[in-house]
Amino acid sequence: MSAGTYTPRPGAAPLPRMIAAQTALETRMLLRNGEQLLLTVIIPTLLLVLFSAVDIVDTGSGASVDFLAPGILALAVMSTAFTGQAIATGFERRYGVLKRLGASPLPRWALMTAKTLSVLVTEVLQVLLLTAIAFALGWSPQGNPLSVLLLLLLGTAAFSGLGLLMAGTLKAEATLAAANLVFLLLLVGGGVIVPLDKFPDAVQSVLGLLPISALSEGLRDVLQHGASMPWGQAGILAVWAVLGLGAAAKFFRWE
């Protein structure tokens, strides 16, 4: 046996391994948090089942689930990428977790990458669950899956930027209140359950520029109406993603 076999080799792990480990940790923390589980899984599931089974809102011709499923998928993205991430990151910042992680061998950009990857992993689980429930309720989706994937990725980028911006600039308690309030307001006025054409024309033009409206209407165009790619909604999401991520990168405070 050669000398030095048991000699320690101090140093940071390879960067991909650090990002993968942090991603796994972030994902477990998201899924173990009761409040986040309520936002990301239980509320979207209950809304999908309730409004599909009971004729509460006039969703137009066709089965209610065909209208509701795309909107609920958009809500799931917002609940994870925006609301859940904003609240979790805000309290990590308050308790000094981000400051300590920022001083570790894991670069700050790699930490944010891990957070984004954990959001994507959670969203995959959400989409699989909600899709299975929607199929059980009689959903008949159409359209190109690649268009759906692109819209979901753009929506994730847009909501992640806004969530990180809120978490990095407001106090944790303010982030908690603001993120939940925004969630409720966009749930009602973002075309998730109530069609945008139910609002006055002047209000529709404003609501249509919101990221949740662009995502829900874009997904609906593809999955319900079989559109190839709703470039207008994709463009709105891209603008929100650039603005949100850019502002978060500039104004995010680690302490």
C-alpha positions, 0 to 999 in steps of 0.5 A: 500500500503506497504512502498517503493513501489515507491522507485527506484531500481538502478542497471544494467538490467539483462545481457540478456536484455542488450544484446537484447537491444544493439542488437536491437540498433545495427540492427537499426543503420545498417539498417538506414545507407545509405552506409551500406544499399547500401552495404548490400542490393542494390549492391547484389540485382542489381548484382543478377538481372543484371548478371542473366538477361544479359549474360555477364559472362560465368557461364557454363551450366545451368541457370545463376541464379543457379551459381550466387545466391550462390555467391551473398549470400556469397557476402551479408555475406561479405558485412554485417559481414566484410565491414559494421561492419568494417566501423561502428565499426571503426567510433564508435571507433574514436568518442569514442562511444566504449570507453563510452559503454565499461565503461557502465554496459554492458561488452565489450564481451557482446557488441561484442556479440550484434554486432555479433547478429545484423549482424546475424539479418541483414543477415537473412533479406538479405538471405530472400530478395535475395532468394525471388528474386532468386526464381523469376528469376528461381532459383532451389536450391538443397542440405541440408539446414543445410549445407547451414546454417553451411557455412553461420555461418562459413562465418559470423564468419570468416568475423566478425573476420577480420572486427573487427580486421581491425576496432580495429587496423586501423584509421577510414578513413583507415578502410573505404578505406581498407574495400571498397577496399577489398570488390571490390577486393573480388567481382571480384576475389572471385568466386562470379560472375566470376568462379574461373576456369576462372583464371590461375591455379596458381592464382586459388590455391591462390584465393581458400584459400580466405574466400569469395571463400570458402564460395561462392564455398561451397554454390555453391557445395551444392545449385547448385550441391547438395553436402552433405557438402563441408568439404574442404571449411568449413575447410578453413572458420573455420581456417579464423574464428579462426585466425580472431576472435583470432587476433581481441580479442588480438589486438583490441584497444577500443580507 
